[in-house]
């Protein structure tokens, strides 16, 4: 565990993880970003649906064609699988991927449970939803690195982040707003060139925003979770 769970330490480690897992960062950004860009250019994806601002993503409504719906569904599945693979590489880059690492299905179950919990919290009131996001921010690490089940991973994250909520919250806030502003400036510049160029760049930025959010969760995990427990799990 890193004793420094300060705002600056979390942000510094986040960008360090993106760099340390550079191959996974590049591969995910080019593949998922390229597919997203193709969807934009083909008219299957609206740029307002993108996560470059760390918002929504897979959107299908009455105006969505069958082809567009299937494309978005396929992209969504690839994104979830890619997320798991990137998280493993990010953990490995920090020496935190043990032999007892969790399966994709454990990770998927934890993600669905967390999404439902946060969604309900945001639906009832914004503050509870944000609180859950902060306290569950290390759950990816517990699920993928230690192989904990969905409930146990969320519980472990809740306990590990106790006392560090404000530093995690403000670090995440700075990351989200900073990235949103930077991406907005880049997109404005690209729009001045052409809509097609802007569409390609939007897809790449959307994928890179995903990588940033994954790295943030691993940075929090590395800061609050003891690596001694991990070593014990490996040799148990």
QUIZITA-V311091 format. One line per field, one symbol per residue. ss: DSSP state (h for helix, s for strand, l for the rest). burial: + if it has 16 or more other C-alpha atoms within 10 Angstrom, else -. A space follows every 50 residues. Layout:
BEGIN
ss = ???
burial = ???
END
This chain:
BEGIN
ss = llllllhhhhhhhhhhhhhhlhhhhhhhhhhhhhhhhhhhhlllllhhhl lllllllllllllllhhhhhhhhhhhhhhhhhhhhhhhhhhhhlllllll lllhhhhhhhhhhhhhhhhhhhhhlhhhhhhhhhhlllhhhhhhhhlllh hhhhhhhhhhllllhhhhhhhhhhhhhhhhhhhhhhhhhhhlllhhhhhh hhhhhhhhhhhhhhhhhhhhhhhhllhhhhhhhhhl
burial = -+--+++-+++-++-++++++--+++-++++++++++++++--++-+--+ ++++--+--+-------++-++--++--+--+++-+++++++++-+++-+ ++++-+++-++--+--+++-++-----+++++++++++++++++++++++ --++++++-++--++-++++++--++--++--+---+--+-------+++ +++++++++++++++++++++++++-+--++-----
END
